Amino acid sequence: MDSDNTISLNENFFAYVKENMGKDAMRLRLKKNCDADFPIDLAITQVEAHNRRLEQKLPSWTACDKVVFPSILATEQCSSEDAARNKQPLVVGDTLCDLTGGLGIDTYYMAQRVKQAVYIEQNELYSICAKHNFAQLGLQHVTVLNSDCATFLQESAQYFDTIYIDPARRSKLQERVYALADCEPNVLLMLDTLSTRCKRLIIKLSPMVDITLLQQELQRPCCIHIVSVNNECKEILAVIDFNSDTTPDSHTVVCDLLRKGQSPTEHRFDLQQEASLPHSIAHEVQAYLYEPDAAIMKAGVFKLISERFAAPKLNKSSHLYTSDTIINDFPGRGFRVVETLPFSSSLCKKFASQYPACNIATRNFPLSANDLRKKLRVKDGGDIYLFATTNHDNKHILAICNKI
């Protein structure tokens, strides 16, 4: 690292990375040439990052052979490109500030919606790499500052249309934390200041956060976005508009479903409406079975899903849905039901003879998927999907299905 906040990335640096791509990073560190005319440890970090199949998470960035990753931790903690791109519609106005820049993926995509952006990062190497990467990727209108976000807010009175913050979700003892008050920085203590520095605040949170508690903590109307990537809940975004004329409905939750090879889908729900609806329960497993996407499950809008897609649940607590005709746009996985069997000891003894291998999921069932697999003596995998659950009559059943 040079004294002028740059790093010496000569052609030898990139040649070394290319030559050693796919090799064991630990072995490279053991036999590294300490007299190299480039930062050898950083070069080995590039090899390790690519070895971890980073191209699946960050395809555009890994496709550019001059992009530099400051650490493995940065690549693990950053948003995927799909999740970062999904934040673009949330950005308002012409100016943006990312208070916790990190690797810079979120900045890179959100900045494409504005005329001027500022990236703040307290880690010097991260900020140096971000400045280098933005230039390599053709992003010329982002100012990179190596600073603590609290210090920046104290020293600068600059006003932004949108501010984005992704507080670290580890305690001082490096333990994982989820509540907003436990993250660093504590955004709750910054809200009054932030309300005078932007029109819209976007807070990125852990997918493990309790969204009901979150709304209580913020004590401000906000719209909650739950983002899933390939049916895995990846992040939760709290969007606060400090302009009273554009304050979002505090009871709105938005599920953003991102699937590989498919266009993103957005599903909006009113949590007050969810609370007022009765449960719609099916009296039998019909021709098709549906499992909601992870974002829908996190939102807890189980009754609204029944109403919106005319698909009753199997049981109040099972969170599986059924229909006589196929629902192509159901937000989750759909299955064609082969047969439904009552769960019993006698069934367990003969089950494997008909279905020697299957993918097992348990929903509102007394056994875990692994324990049930052992009891049925079946192998994991194949084309059969087995859902062990509880029906309307509180009887345990096995729904044997094929994936649609």
C-alpha positions as CSV (number, residue, x, y, z in Angstrom):
1,M,0.0,0.0,0.0
2,D,1.4,3.3,-1.0
3,S,1.4,6.5,1.1
4,D,-1.0,8.2,-1.4
5,N,-3.8,5.7,-0.7
6,T,-3.2,3.5,-3.7
7,I,-1.9,0.0,-4.2
8,S,0.8,-1.0,-6.7
9,L,-1.0,-3.3,-9.1
10,N,1.4,-3.7,-11.9
11,E,1.1,-6.3,-14.7
12,N,3.1,-8.8,-12.7
13,F,0.3,-8.7,-10.0
14,F,-2.4,-9.7,-12.5
15,A,-0.1,-12.1,-14.3
16,Y,0.6,-13.9,-11.0
17,V,-3.2,-14.1,-10.3
18,K,-3.9,-15.6,-13.8
19,E,-1.0,-18.0,-13.6
20,N,-2.0,-19.4,-10.2
21,M,-5.8,-19.5,-10.7
22,G,-7.2,-22.7,-9.3
23,K,-4.1,-23.5,-7.1
24,D,-4.3,-24.0,-3.4
25,A,-4.1,-20.6,-1.7
26,M,-2.6,-22.0,1.5
27,R,0.3,-23.5,-0.4
28,L,0.9,-20.3,-2.3
29,R,1.2,-18.4,1.0
30,L,3.7,-20.9,2.3
31,K,6.0,-20.5,-0.7
32,K,5.3,-16.9,-1.6
33,N,8.0,-14.7,-2.9
34,C,8.3,-11.9,-0.3
35,D,10.5,-9.9,-2.7
36,A,7.8,-9.6,-5.4
37,D,7.3,-6.1,-6.8
38,F,3.6,-6.3,-6.0
39,P,1.4,-7.0,-2.9
40,I,1.8,-10.8,-2.9
41,D,-0.7,-11.5,-0.1
42,L,-3.4,-9.5,-1.9
43,A,-2.6,-11.4,-5.1
44,I,-3.1,-14.7,-3.3
45,T,-6.4,-13.4,-1.9
46,Q,-7.6,-13.0,-5.5
47,V,-6.7,-16.6,-6.3
48,E,-8.6,-17.8,-3.1
49,A,-11.6,-15.6,-3.9
50,H,-11.9,-17.1,-7.4
51,N,-11.4,-20.6,-6.0
52,R,-14.5,-20.1,-4.0
53,R,-16.7,-20.0,-7.1
54,L,-17.2,-16.2,-6.7
55,E,-18.3,-16.0,-10.3
56,Q,-21.7,-17.4,-9.2
57,K,-22.2,-14.5,-6.7
58,L,-20.5,-11.7,-8.6
59,P,-20.4,-12.7,-12.3
60,S,-19.9,-9.2,-13.7
61,W,-17.1,-8.3,-11.3
62,T,-15.2,-11.6,-11.7
63,A,-15.5,-11.2,-15.5
64,C,-13.4,-8.1,-15.3
65,D,-9.8,-9.4,-14.7
66,K,-8.7,-6.1,-13.2
67,V,-11.2,-6.1,-10.3
68,V,-9.5,-6.6,-7.0
69,F,-11.0,-8.2,-3.9
70,P,-9.5,-6.8,-0.6
71,S,-10.3,-9.9,1.5
72,I,-12.2,-13.1,1.6
73,L,-14.4,-11.7,4.4
74,A,-15.5,-8.9,2.1
75,T,-16.6,-11.3,-0.6
76,E,-18.5,-13.4,2.0
77,Q,-20.3,-10.5,3.6
78,C,-21.2,-8.5,0.4
79,S,-24.6,-8.7,-1.4
80,S,-24.8,-10.9,-4.5
81,E,-25.1,-9.0,-7.7
82,D,-28.8,-10.0,-8.0
83,A,-29.5,-8.6,-4.5
84,A,-27.5,-5.5,-5.1
85,R,-29.3,-4.8,-8.4
86,N,-32.6,-5.3,-6.7
87,K,-31.9,-2.3,-4.6
88,Q,-31.8,0.1,-7.6
89,P,-35.6,0.8,-7.6
90,L,-35.4,1.8,-3.9
91,V,-33.0,4.7,-4.7
92,V,-34.7,8.1,-5.0
93,G,-33.3,11.4,-6.3
94,D,-30.0,12.3,-7.9
95,T,-27.6,11.9,-4.9
96,L,-26.6,8.8,-2.9
97,C,-24.4,8.0,0.0
98,D,-23.4,4.5,1.1
99,L,-22.2,5.0,4.7
100,T,-20.8,1.4,5.0
101,G,-19.3,0.8,1.6
102,G,-17.5,-2.6,2.1
103,L,-16.7,-4.3,-1.1
104,G,-18.8,-1.8,-3.0
105,I,-21.3,-4.0,-4.8
106,D,-24.3,-2.2,-3.4
107,T,-22.7,1.2,-4.2
108,Y,-21.9,0.1,-7.7
109,Y,-25.5,-0.8,-8.6
110,M,-27.3,1.9,-6.6
111,A,-25.0,4.6,-8.0
112,Q,-26.2,3.8,-11.5
113,R,-29.5,5.4,-10.6
114,V,-28.1,8.8,-9.5
115,K,-25.9,11.6,-10.8
116,Q,-23.5,11.7,-7.9
117,A,-22.6,9.2,-5.2
118,V,-20.4,9.0,-2.1
119,Y,-18.9,5.7,-0.8
120,I,-17.7,5.8,2.9
121,E,-15.6,3.0,4.3
122,Q,-13.4,3.0,7.4
123,N,-11.2,0.1,6.2
124,E,-8.4,1.7,4.2
125,L,-7.7,-1.3,2.0
126,Y,-11.4,-1.7,1.2
127,S,-11.7,1.9,0.2
128,I,-8.6,1.7,-2.0
129,C,-9.8,-1.4,-3.8
130,A,-13.3,0.2,-4.2
131,K,-11.8,3.3,-5.9
132,H,-9.7,1.0,-8.2
133,N,-12.7,-1.2,-9.0
134,F,-15.1,1.6,-9.7
135,A,-12.6,3.0,-12.3
136,Q,-12.2,-0.4,-13.9
137,L,-15.9,-0.9,-14.1
138,G,-16.5,2.5,-15.7
139,L,-18.2,4.1,-12.7
140,Q,-16.8,7.7,-12.7
141,H,-19.3,9.6,-10.6
142,V,-18.6,8.0,-7.2
143,T,-16.4,9.8,-4.6
144,V,-14.6,7.3,-2.3
145,L,-13.8,8.4,1.2
146,N,-11.8,6.4,3.8
147,S,-13.7,7.4,6.9
148,D,-15.9,6.2,9.7
149,C,-19.6,6.9,8.9
150,A,-20.2,8.6,12.3
151,T,-17.2,10.9,11.8
152,F,-18.4,11.7,8.2
153,L,-21.9,12.7,9.5
154,Q,-20.3,14.9,12.2
155,E,-17.9,16.6,9.9
156,S,-20.0,17.0,6.8
157,A,-23.4,18.7,6.5
158,Q,-23.9,17.3,3.0
159,Y,-27.5,16.4,2.2
160,F,-28.4,13.3,0.1
161,D,-31.6,12.1,-1.6
162,T,-30.8,8.6,-0.5
163,I,-28.6,7.2,2.2
164,Y,-27.8,3.5,2.5
165,I,-26.3,1.8,5.5
166,D,-25.4,-1.8,6.2
167,P,-24.3,-2.1,9.9
168,A,-21.9,-4.9,10.9
169,R,-23.7,-7.8,12.5
170,R,-21.0,-8.9,14.8
171,S,-20.4,-7.8,18.4
172,K,-17.1,-6.6,19.8
173,L,-16.5,-10.3,20.8
174,Q,-17.1,-11.2,17.2
175,E,-20.4,-13.0,18.0
176,R,-23.2,-12.8,15.4
177,V,-26.0,-10.4,16.4
178,Y,-29.3,-9.7,14.7
179,A,-31.2,-7.0,16.5
180,L,-30.6,-3.5,15.0
181,A,-29.6,-2.1,18.4
182,D,-26.8,-4.7,18.7
183,C,-25.2,-3.9,15.3
184,E,-22.3,-1.6,14.6
185,P,-22.9,1.3,14.1
186,N,-26.1,1.5,16.1
187,V,-28.4,3.0,13.5
188,L,-31.1,3.7,16.2
189,L,-28.8,6.3,17.8
190,M,-28.2,7.9,14.4
191,L,-31.8,8.2,13.2
192,D,-32.3,11.8,14.3
193,T,-29.1,12.9,12.5
194,L,-29.9,10.9,9.4
195,S,-33.4,12.4,9.3
196,T,-31.7,15.8,8.6
197,R,-29.3,14.4,6.0
198,C,-31.5,12.5,3.5
199,K,-35.0,12.1,2.1
200,R,-34.8,8.3,2.2
201,L,-32.9,5.9,4.4
202,I,-32.3,2.3,3.4
203,I,-31.1,0.0,6.2
204,K,-29.8,-3.5,5.3
205,L,-30.4,-6.1,8.0
206,S,-29.8,-9.8,8.7
207,P,-32.4,-12.2,7.3
208,M,-32.7,-13.5,10.9
209,V,-34.0,-10.2,12.3
210,D,-37.5,-10.2,13.8
211,I,-39.5,-7.8,11.6
212,T,-42.1,-7.1,14.2
213,L,-39.4,-6.1,16.7
214,L,-37.7,-4.1,14.0
215,Q,-40.7,-1.9,13.4
216,Q,-41.0,-1.4,17.1
217,E,-37.3,-0.4,17.4
218,L,-37.4,2.1,14.6
219,Q,-40.4,3.9,16.0
220,R,-41.0,5.3,12.5
221,P,-43.2,4.3,9.6
222,C,-41.2,2.1,7.3
223,C,-41.6,-0.4,4.5
224,I,-39.9,-3.7,5.0
225,H,-38.5,-5.6,2.0
226,I,-37.6,-9.2,2.4
227,V,-35.3,-10.4,-0.3
228,S,-34.8,-14.1,-1.2
229,V,-32.3,-15.4,-3.8
230,N,-33.1,-18.8,-5.2
231,N,-35.5,-19.5,-2.4
232,E,-33.1,-18.5,0.3
233,C,-33.8,-15.5,2.5
234,K,-30.7,-13.3,2.0
235,E,-31.5,-9.9,3.5
236,I,-34.1,-7.6,4.9
237,L,-34.3,-3.9,4.0
238,A,-36.0,-1.2,6.1
239,V,-37.0,1.8,3.9
240,I,-37.7,5.0,5.8
241,D,-38.9,8.2,4.1
242,F,-38.3,11.2,6.3
243,N,-40.4,13.4,4.0
244,S,-43.9,13.2,5.6
245,D,-45.5,13.5,2.1
246,T,-44.0,10.2,1.0
247,T,-44.1,8.2,4.2
248,P,-44.7,4.6,3.3
249,D,-47.4,2.5,4.9
250,S,-45.9,1.1,8.1
251,H,-47.9,-2.1,7.7
252,T,-46.5,-3.0,4.3
253,V,-44.1,-5.8,3.7
254,V,-42.7,-6.5,0.3
255,C,-41.3,-9.9,-0.7
256,D,-38.7,-9.7,-3.5
257,L,-38.2,-13.1,-5.1
258,L,-35.0,-13.4,-7.2
259,R,-34.6,-16.6,-9.2
260,K,-31.7,-17.6,-11.5
261,G,-32.8,-17.3,-15.1
262,Q,-36.1,-15.6,-14.2
263,S,-37.3,-12.0,-13.9
264,P,-37.6,-10.8,-10.3
265,T,-41.1,-10.9,-8.8
266,E,-42.4,-8.5,-6.1
267,H,-45.3,-9.4,-3.8
268,R,-46.7,-6.7,-1.5
269,F,-48.7,-7.5,1.6
270,D,-50.6,-5.6,4.3
271,L,-49.8,-7.1,7.7
272,Q,-53.0,-5.6,9.2
273,Q,-55.0,-7.4,6.6
274,E,-53.1,-10.6,7.3
275,A,-54.0,-10.3,11.0
276,S,-57.7,-9.8,10.3
277,L,-58.2,-12.8,7.9
278,P,-59.4,-16.3,8.9
279,H,-57.5,-19.4,8.0
280,S,-58.6,-21.2,4.9
281,I,-58.1,-25.0,5.5
282,A,-58.3,-27.8,2.9
283,H,-60.1,-30.9,3.9
284,E,-57.8,-33.1,1.8
285,V,-54.6,-32.9,-0.2
286,Q,-55.7,-32.0,-3.8
287,A,-53.9,-32.5,-7.1
288,Y,-51.2,-29.9,-6.5
289,L,-49.1,-29.0,-3.4
290,Y,-47.2,-25.7,-2.9
291,E,-44.4,-24.6,-0.6
292,P,-44.1,-20.8,-0.2
293,D,-40.8,-19.1,-1.0
294,A,-38.5,-18.4,1.9
295,A,-39.3,-14.6,1.8
296,I,-43.0,-15.4,2.1
297,M,-42.3,-17.7,5.0
298,K,-40.3,-14.9,6.7
299,A,-43.1,-12.4,6.2
300,G,-45.6,-14.7,7.8
301,V,-48.4,-13.8,5.4
302,F,-49.8,-17.3,5.4
303,K,-53.5,-16.3,5.3
304,L,-53.0,-13.7,2.5
305,I,-51.3,-16.3,0.3
306,S,-54.4,-18.5,0.6
307,E,-56.7,-15.7,-0.3
308,R,-54.6,-14.2,-3.1
309,F,-54.0,-17.6,-4.9
310,A,-57.1,-19.5,-3.9
311,A,-55.1,-22.2,-2.3
312,P,-56.1,-23.4,1.2
313,K,-53.6,-24.6,3.7
314,L,-53.4,-28.2,4.8
315,N,-53.4,-27.2,8.5
316,K,-53.3,-23.9,10.4
317,S,-49.6,-24.6,11.3
318,S,-48.4,-26.6,8.3
319,H,-47.8,-23.7,5.8
320,L,-48.3,-26.0,2.8
321,Y,-51.0,-25.2,0.3
322,T,-53.0,-27.2,-2.2
323,S,-55.3,-26.7,-5.2
324,D,-57.1,-28.8,-7.8
325,T,-55.7,-26.9,-10.8
326,I,-52.1,-25.7,-11.2
327,I,-51.2,-22.2,-10.0
328,N,-48.3,-21.2,-12.3
329,D,-47.5,-17.9,-10.5
330,F,-47.6,-19.2,-6.9
331,P,-44.6,-17.6,-5.1
332,G,-42.7,-20.7,-4.2
333,R,-42.2,-24.3,-5.3
334,G,-45.1,-26.3,-6.9
335,F,-45.6,-30.1,-6.9
336,R,-47.9,-32.6,-8.6
337,V,-49.3,-34.9,-5.9
338,V,-48.8,-38.6,-6.7
339,E,-50.5,-39.9,-3.6
340,T,-51.2,-39.1,0.0
341,L,-50.5,-41.7,2.7
342,P,-51.4,-41.8,6.4
343,F,-48.2,-42.0,8.5
344,S,-47.9,-45.3,10.5
345,S,-45.4,-47.9,11.7
346,S,-46.6,-50.4,9.1
347,L,-46.1,-47.8,6.3
348,C,-42.6,-47.2,7.4
349,K,-41.7,-50.9,7.0
350,K,-42.8,-51.1,3.4
351,F,-42.3,-47.6,2.2
352,A,-38.7,-48.1,0.8
353,S,-39.8,-50.9,-1.5
354,Q,-42.0,-48.5,-3.5
355,Y,-39.9,-45.3,-3.0
356,P,-36.3,-46.3,-2.4
357,A,-35.0,-42.6,-2.7
358,C,-36.7,-39.3,-2.2
359,N,-36.2,-35.7,-1.1
360,I,-37.8,-35.3,2.3
361,A,-39.2,-32.1,3.9
362,T,-41.1,-32.0,7.2
363,R,-43.6,-29.2,8.0
364,N,-45.5,-29.3,11.3
365,F,-44.4,-32.9,11.8
366,P,-42.9,-34.6,15.0
367,L,-39.8,-36.0,13.2
368,S,-37.0,-34.1,11.5
369,A,-36.3,-34.9,7.8
370,N,-33.2,-36.9,8.8
371,D,-35.0,-38.9,11.4
372,L,-37.8,-39.6,9.1
373,R,-35.4,-40.7,6.3
374,K,-33.8,-43.2,8.8
375,K,-37.3,-44.5,9.8
376,L,-38.4,-45.0,6.2
377,R,-35.0,-46.4,5.3
378,V,-34.8,-44.4,2.1
379,K,-31.9,-42.7,0.3
380,D,-31.7,-39.0,-0.2
381,G,-32.3,-37.6,-3.7
382,G,-34.2,-38.7,-6.9
383,D,-37.3,-37.3,-8.5
384,I,-39.7,-38.0,-5.7
385,Y,-40.5,-35.2,-3.2
386,L,-42.0,-36.3,0.2
387,F,-43.7,-33.8,2.4
388,A,-44.4,-35.1,5.9
389,T,-46.9,-32.8,7.6
390,T,-50.2,-32.6,9.5
391,N,-53.6,-32.4,7.8
392,H,-56.8,-30.5,8.7
393,D,-57.8,-33.3,11.1
394,N,-54.4,-33.1,12.9
395,K,-53.4,-36.5,11.5
396,H,-49.8,-37.0,10.3
397,I,-49.6,-37.7,6.6
398,L,-47.0,-38.2,3.8
399,A,-47.6,-36.4,0.5
400,I,-45.7,-38.0,-2.3
401,C,-45.0,-35.6,-5.1
402,N,-43.2,-34.8,-8.4
403,K,-41.8,-31.4,-8.8
404,I,-43.5,-29.2,-11.4
